[in-house]
Amino acid sequence: MPRLILFNKPHGVLCQFTDRGTAGSKRPTLSDFIDIPGVYPAGRLDLDSEGLLLLTDDGRLQARIAEPKYKMAKTYLVQVEGDVSADSLDRLRKGVQLKDGMTRPAHAERVEDPQLWPRDPPVRYRKSVPDCWLKLSIREGKNRQVRRMTAAVGHPTLRLVRWSIGDWSIEGLGLGEWREISVP
């Protein structure tokens, strides 16, 4: 039976088990949190993003989760700069033109502040610039896609938390915590 690990990745943690960066650098990696041999990330989550990262020991399951051709929904809670208008939400829902092509339509809605754990380092706060939260679901995986989509509609991303992939979510997991679940 394949193993599947749900991990709530903190900001600043590399999505690999070793840091292959510059000599002398010691950035936090998955090995600082998870000590299970033979599991590997199914997809990636940027260094400056937080939230759900799935790890498995099964290549087919890894492909089903990570490969865009399977169109598994990935849902993000996104804190953006500015007060998002209905027009900006409509543009996200229809798809946004990026340098590498048009995105697929996304499910996009404005949500109340989700009251997440504090981020380290904190998101910059500016009195003169409002911010708000969006819930954004996509079914593709272009590089830094959510950040580029919100920027394309005039609302740069301040904080990005992946909440779920398909039916799996970080509900009930504290920052840096993980749990293993059974896969049918």
NORHU-V736505 format. One record per run of one state. SS is the DSSP state (H for helix, E for strand, L for the rest). FROM is the first residue (numbers start at 1). TO is the last residue. If there is no record, write none. Layout:
# NORHU-V736505
ss:SS from:FROM to:TO
ss:SS from:FROM to:TO
This chain:
# NORHU-V736505
ss:L from:1 to:2
ss:E from:3 to:9
ss:L from:10 to:29
ss:H from:30 to:32
ss:L from:33 to:39
ss:E from:40 to:41
ss:L from:42 to:49
ss:E from:50 to:56
ss:L from:57 to:58
ss:H from:59 to:66
ss:L from:67 to:67
ss:H from:68 to:70
ss:L from:71 to:73
ss:E from:74 to:81
ss:L from:82 to:85
ss:H from:86 to:94
ss:L from:95 to:96
ss:E from:97 to:98
ss:L from:99 to:100
ss:E from:101 to:102
ss:L from:103 to:106
ss:E from:107 to:111
ss:L from:112 to:130
ss:E from:131 to:138
ss:L from:139 to:144
ss:H from:145 to:152
ss:L from:153 to:156
ss:E from:157 to:165
ss:L from:166 to:167
ss:E from:168 to:169
ss:L from:170 to:177
ss:E from:178 to:182
ss:L from:183 to:184
